């Protein structure tokens, strides 16, 4: 069986090149690069590739949380409204109910959504934060304001699900100053998405109406 290199050398010779010229014009590595007979079995990279995609355990995650602006004099509500684009006003403990009928509300985190805590500091207070990244099914990263009650803006803050059923009903928040997990457990009402409720159903209904009109 002729190799690719041998075929190219024969073609060069037929074109009038000498054997020395034909050999010089034919890359030495060509057979190795093209001929599958040169390599037996999977390459080292093909064997090792799957392990490179294995997710590290949550305990191995190294938080990069920082107080991005200690003098922002911001509250969690205007910060979340601006960052997430969710047009809800009023105290954080009213956001979940206000979102009903206006925005999609879900029980698990989605990037860009607003995490709504209830009972923050006391039973009458709430807190909202913006989900920036989902690290794992039980670990997310958020940005929020005034968590430390100083009007500051804090970014890249880990929050972990500690609920018995893994349903994001209870969480713990990373302590930025102490660089450890906070000891308190907070109750979660859910996550508000910047998606108008029933928007998808309305769009489907409009498309169906257009299709019906076209067929009549």
N, C-alpha and C positions, 0 to 999 in steps of 0.2 A: 504494500500500500504506500503510494507516494505521499509524502508530507506536503504541507502547504509551501514550505520553504523550497522543497525540490521542484515543485510545479512552477514556482516563480523563477527559479534559476533556469529551468528549461525554456520558459517563455522569454527570458532575457537573452539566452543564447540564440534562440530562433530569431530574435530581432537584430542579431548581428554583433552582440557584445561578446567579448572574449570571456573565458571561464573565470578569469581573475576579476574582470569588471562586473560580471553577473553576480559573483559572490559578494563583492563590495556593495552592490546595490540592494541585496537581500538582507533585511535585518536579522541578526542572530536570534533575537528574542521572539521572533514572529510565531514560531511553532508553539512555544510555551504559552504565548498570549492567546492563541486562537485554537490550537489543536486540543480537543478535550481528552485525547488519548494520553497526553503527557501527564495529567494529574489523575491520580487514583483516589477515589473516595472524596468526601466533603472536605473543604478547606478548613483550616484552623478557625477562621472567622465564622464560618457557617456553624461550626460546632459550639463556639463560645457566645454567639450573638444572643440567644434567648436569655441567658443569665444577666445580660446587661439591662434588660427591661424589667427585672424583678423589683418590685417596690420595697424600699426599706421600711422596717417597722416604724410606727409613729414615735416611739421612744428615741429613735435615731435622728429625728428631725431637730435641726438646730435653729431655734428662733432668731430672727433678725429684727424683732420689734424695737421701735424707737419712738421717742417723743419728738415728732417732727417739728412741732411749733408749740413751745411752752407758753407763748404769749398771744395765742390766737383769740382768746376770750370768746370761744365758740361753745355752743351747746350741741348736744347730739342730734337734735331734730333738724335745725337748718343745715348742719353738715351732711347728714344722710340725704336730705332732700336735694341738696346741690350735687352730691357725688353720685347718687343713684338715679336722679331724675324723677323721683316719685313725688308728685305734687300733693303732699298731705301736710297739713298744718296742725298746730295744737300740741299738747303734751304727748310725750312718747307713749304713755300708758293708754292713749286713745287711738293710736295708729292702727292697731289690728282691726278694731271695729270700724274705723273710718274706711279702711281699705275694702271692706265687704261691698260687693256690687260695683266696685270701681277698678280694682287691680286684682290680678291673679294672686291667690294665697296658697302656699304649699307648705308641707310639713318637713321637707328636707332642703338643705341648702343648695343654691344655685349661684354661680358667679354673677355679680352685679346686683343680686337681690339684697333686701334689707332684713337683717336678723332683728326680731322683736323680742325683747326680754320683758318679763313682768316681775314686779316685786323687787326691782333694783333699789338697793339701800333700804327701802321700806315697802310695805304692801301697796302703797298708793303711788309709787313711782315706777316708771318704765325706762327702758333704754333701747336705742336703735343703733345698729352698726351696719356697715356695708361689707358684704362678702366679696373679697378680692380673689381668693383662690381656694380650690378644694384640694387639699393634700391627700386625703384618704376618705373612706366612708365615715370616719369618725373624727376627722381633724380638718379645720378650715382656718383661713387667714382673713382677718378683717381690718378695716380702718374705721376709727370712730373718734368722737370728740367728747371731752369732759368726763371720761371714765374715772379719772383721778380727782374729779371735782375742782379742777383748777382752770377750766376753760381751754385746756390743751388739746392738740390734735395728735393722736397716736396712730401709727401705721405699722402694718405687718404683724399684727397681734394674733397669735394662735388662740383658738377656742376649740375645746374638745367636747365631744358628746360623752357624757358619763351616765346616761339613762340606762336602766337595767335591760330594756328591750332594744337599745340602739336606735331609738326613733327620734332623736334630737329634741326630746322634751326637757332634758336637763343638761346643763353645760357648766364647764369651768373655764375661767379666763386666765391667760398668762399674765403674771405680774411683771410688768415692764421694769419697774425699779428694782425689785428683788431678784429678777431673773429666775423665777420659779412659778409653778402653777399655784394659783390662788386657792385658798382653803374653802371658799364659799361655793355653793352650788346654786345656780340660777335657773329659774323656770323659763321655758321658751314657749311663746305663743305660736311662733311659726316664722315664715319668711314671705315677705311681700316682693313680688316681681314687678318690674317696670313694663308690664304687659296689661293692657286694658282687659278686664274680665269680659268673657264672651266675644272677644274680638275675632277669634278664629271661627266661632260658630256664625257670627254675622257675615264674615267674609265668604264662608261656604254657602250661606243662604243667598247672598248676592250673586255668587257665581251660578248657583242653581237657577235663580230667577232669570239671569241672562241667557243661560242655555235653553231654558224653557221657552223664552221669547223668540230665540233664534229658530227653534224647531217648529213653532206654531205658524 
